[in-house]
Every structure is written in structure tokens, then in C-alpha cells.
Amino acid sequence: MDAHAASYGGLWAVGALLRHDGELLAEIRAPVRSPEQAAAAAEKWLREHCTEGSLQLVRVENPRGCT
């Protein structure tokens, strides 16, 4: 799964995709101040969503260094 983020004013939007060229599965909007906080909010949402669907998030990687 890939996630892509963009900042719009004081709001970060994070899109979740199964593949980098696939359809958007979800968009998480987080009123946070940094890309690190946006990444953390998206990871939290993904973990909760996976738990609700009886799935497990196995690994989280951040190639650009955001935590």
C-alpha cells in the first residue's frame, strides 16, 4: 500500500493506494502542522481500519524519512 500526502493550508490530505498507480482507496484529512504528523495520523487510521476489517498492517516503511 502506498500513501501520498499534500498540504492545503493548515490541512494535510493523505491518500492510500494499494499500488502506486492504482485507484485511491481512502483519503485521510488531518489538521496537523507537519508531514511527520500527517504520516503518523495516516498510519493510525490505517491500523484502526485494518483491525476493523480483521486485517493486519504488517510493515510500515517511509522512504522519505517522515515518521
Secondary structure as UniProt FT lines:
FT   STRAND          2..8
FT   TURN            9..10
FT   STRAND          11..17
FT   TURN            20..21
FT   STRAND          24..30
FT   HELIX           35..52
FT   TURN            53..54
FT   TURN            63..64
//
